[in-house]
């Protein structure tokens, strides 16, 4: 097996197939209800943190160097390029440590899924509400599963899971939002800072919702 090729790796391909193939109709009703609450919670955290001094520093610094007015900075009238808006919005979600956490996967999921996914929605008009929710569920499912594979020692070693694990949540949500196929989604995982194919998920992905 060619472990250097994410498309040839059956574990990465399995995750990519789940993400690209997830339909709104496949998501159980209780998960749909849960994901809406999680989204509202993260947005509320971001709005609360929008006026905090450290959030203002980041908003102003990026606003000074970024003249692209593509995506909204939540809770403000400012707009930035999609990567910078996602950076600020994710920072605000975690701005005062009020946001959700998947304790077993050791990940603040909303802070990494929603800024990327909403940036995709803003720059690709036409995404329906159902498509958005399906993409969000994909993101909320995958990151914590990678965290379960890494185990709690990952955090104990000094790694910050938002950067190392969160990328898989962000990629999954954004890839599903862009309607990438399984091969394209698998390729996006290869651009993550860690090897997405390192270990198989202990449980095959299903739309079971993150226990955040």
C-alpha positions as CSV (number, residue, x, y, z in Angstrom):
1,X,0.0,0.0,0.0
2,X,1.3,3.4,-0.9
3,X,0.9,5.4,2.3
4,X,2.5,8.5,0.7
5,X,-0.5,8.7,-1.6
6,X,-3.6,9.8,0.3
7,X,-5.8,8.7,-2.5
8,X,-4.4,5.1,-2.4
9,X,-4.8,4.9,1.4
10,X,-8.0,3.1,2.3
11,X,-8.5,5.0,5.6
12,X,-8.1,8.4,4.1
13,X,-10.3,7.3,1.1
14,X,-12.9,6.0,3.5
15,X,-13.1,9.3,5.3
16,X,-13.1,11.2,2.1
17,X,-16.0,9.1,0.7
18,X,-18.0,9.7,3.9
19,X,-17.5,13.5,3.6
20,X,-18.2,13.8,-0.1
21,X,-21.2,11.4,0.0
22,X,-22.9,12.7,3.1
23,X,-26.4,13.9,2.3
24,X,-28.7,16.0,4.5
25,X,-31.2,13.2,4.3
26,X,-28.7,10.8,5.8
27,X,-28.3,12.9,8.9
28,X,-30.6,11.8,11.8
29,X,-33.2,14.3,13.0
30,X,-31.5,14.6,16.5
31,X,-28.2,15.3,14.8
32,X,-29.8,18.1,12.7
33,X,-31.2,19.6,15.9
34,X,-27.9,19.3,17.7
35,X,-25.8,20.8,14.9
36,X,-28.1,23.9,14.8
37,X,-27.5,24.5,18.5
38,X,-23.8,24.0,18.1
39,X,-23.7,26.6,15.3
40,X,-25.7,29.1,17.3
41,X,-23.4,28.5,20.3
42,X,-20.2,29.2,18.2
43,X,-21.7,32.3,16.6
44,X,-22.7,33.6,20.0
45,X,-19.2,33.1,21.3
46,X,-17.8,34.9,18.3
47,X,-20.1,37.9,18.7
48,X,-19.3,38.1,22.4
49,X,-15.6,38.1,21.7
50,X,-15.7,40.6,18.8
51,X,-15.1,43.6,21.1
52,X,-12.5,42.0,23.3
53,X,-9.1,43.8,23.1
54,X,-7.2,40.9,21.6
55,X,-9.9,40.4,19.0
56,X,-9.7,44.1,18.1
57,X,-5.9,43.9,17.7
58,X,-6.2,41.1,15.2
59,X,-9.1,42.8,13.3
60,X,-7.2,46.0,13.0
61,X,-3.9,44.5,12.1
62,X,-5.3,42.4,9.3
63,X,-7.6,45.2,8.2
64,X,-4.5,47.3,7.7
65,X,-2.9,44.9,5.3
66,X,-5.9,43.2,3.6
67,X,-7.9,45.4,1.3
68,X,-10.0,42.5,0.0
69,X,-13.6,42.9,1.1
70,X,-14.8,39.4,0.6
71,X,-16.1,37.9,3.8
72,X,-17.7,39.3,7.0
73,X,-15.9,39.6,10.3
74,X,-18.6,38.5,12.7
75,X,-20.0,41.1,15.0
76,X,-18.3,44.0,13.1
77,X,-18.9,45.9,9.9
78,X,-15.5,44.8,8.6
79,X,-14.8,42.5,5.7
80,X,-11.6,40.7,4.8
81,X,-10.4,38.1,2.4
82,X,-11.7,34.6,3.1
83,X,-8.6,33.3,4.8
84,X,-8.2,36.3,7.0
85,X,-11.9,36.5,7.8
86,X,-11.8,32.8,8.8
87,X,-8.7,33.4,11.0
88,X,-10.4,36.3,12.8
89,X,-13.7,34.6,13.2
90,X,-12.1,31.4,14.5
91,X,-10.1,33.4,16.9
92,X,-13.3,35.2,18.1
93,X,-15.1,31.9,18.6
94,X,-12.4,30.9,21.1
95,X,-11.8,34.4,22.3
96,X,-12.9,33.8,25.8
97,X,-12.9,30.0,26.1
98,X,-16.7,29.8,26.1
99,X,-17.0,27.6,23.0
100,X,-17.8,23.9,22.6
101,X,-15.4,21.1,23.1
102,X,-15.4,17.5,22.2
103,X,-13.8,16.1,25.3
104,X,-12.9,12.6,24.0
105,X,-11.4,14.0,20.8
106,X,-10.0,17.0,22.7
107,X,-11.0,19.6,20.1
108,X,-13.0,22.9,20.0
109,X,-14.9,21.9,16.9
110,X,-17.0,25.0,16.0
111,X,-14.0,27.3,16.0
112,X,-12.4,25.4,13.1
113,X,-15.4,24.2,11.1
114,X,-17.6,27.2,10.9
115,X,-15.2,30.0,9.9
116,X,-13.9,28.0,7.0
117,X,-17.4,26.8,5.9
118,X,-19.1,30.2,6.2
119,X,-16.2,31.7,4.1
120,X,-16.9,29.0,1.5
121,X,-20.6,29.9,1.6
122,X,-19.9,33.6,1.2
123,X,-17.6,33.1,-1.8
124,X,-19.7,30.5,-3.5
125,X,-23.3,31.8,-3.6
126,X,-26.1,29.3,-4.0
127,X,-25.4,26.9,-1.1
128,X,-28.7,25.8,0.4
129,X,-29.4,25.6,4.1
130,X,-29.5,21.8,3.9
131,X,-26.2,21.7,2.1
132,X,-24.7,24.0,4.7
133,X,-25.9,21.8,7.6
134,X,-24.6,18.6,5.9
135,X,-21.2,20.2,5.4
136,X,-21.2,21.3,9.0
137,X,-22.0,17.8,10.2
138,X,-19.1,16.4,8.1
139,X,-16.7,18.8,9.7
140,X,-18.0,18.2,13.2
141,X,-17.7,14.4,12.7
142,X,-14.2,14.1,11.3
143,X,-11.9,16.3,13.5
144,X,-12.8,14.6,16.8
145,X,-12.4,11.2,15.2
146,X,-8.8,12.1,14.3
147,X,-8.4,13.3,17.9
148,X,-9.7,9.9,19.1
149,X,-7.0,8.2,17.0
150,X,-4.3,10.5,18.4
151,X,-5.3,10.0,22.0
152,X,-5.0,12.4,25.0
153,X,-1.2,12.1,24.9
154,X,-1.3,14.4,21.9
155,X,-2.3,17.3,24.0
156,X,-0.1,16.2,26.9
157,X,2.9,16.5,24.6
158,X,2.2,20.2,24.1
159,X,0.4,20.2,20.8
160,X,-2.6,22.5,20.3
161,X,-5.4,20.5,18.8
162,X,-7.0,23.4,17.0
163,X,-4.0,23.5,14.6
164,X,-3.2,19.8,14.4
165,X,-6.6,18.2,14.5
166,X,-8.8,21.1,13.6
167,X,-7.5,21.2,10.1
168,X,-9.3,17.9,9.4
169,X,-12.6,19.4,10.6
170,X,-12.1,22.5,8.6
171,X,-11.1,20.6,5.4
172,X,-14.0,18.2,5.8
173,X,-16.6,21.0,6.2
174,X,-15.2,23.1,3.4
175,X,-14.8,20.2,1.0
176,X,-18.4,19.1,1.5
177,X,-19.5,22.7,1.1
178,X,-17.7,22.9,-2.2
179,X,-19.2,19.6,-3.2
180,X,-15.8,18.0,-3.9
181,X,-15.8,14.4,-4.9
182,X,-14.1,11.7,-2.9
183,X,-10.8,11.9,-4.8
184,X,-10.7,15.7,-4.5
185,X,-11.5,15.5,-0.8
186,X,-8.9,12.9,-0.2
187,X,-6.4,15.2,-2.0
188,X,-7.2,18.1,0.3
189,X,-6.3,15.9,3.3
190,X,-2.8,15.5,1.9
191,X,-2.3,19.2,2.3
192,X,-2.9,19.1,6.1
193,X,0.1,19.5,8.4
194,X,-0.2,16.0,9.7
195,X,-0.6,12.7,7.8
196,X,-4.3,12.1,7.5
197,X,-3.6,8.5,6.8
198,X,-1.6,7.8,9.9
199,X,-4.2,5.5,11.7
200,X,-7.7,4.2,10.9
201,X,-10.7,5.6,12.7
202,X,-11.7,3.4,15.6
203,X,-15.3,3.6,14.4
204,X,-16.5,3.9,10.8
205,X,-17.8,7.5,10.3
206,X,-21.5,7.9,10.6
207,X,-23.6,11.0,11.2
208,X,-23.7,10.5,14.9
209,X,-22.9,14.1,15.9
210,X,-20.0,15.3,18.0
211,X,-20.7,15.2,21.7
212,X,-19.7,18.9,22.1
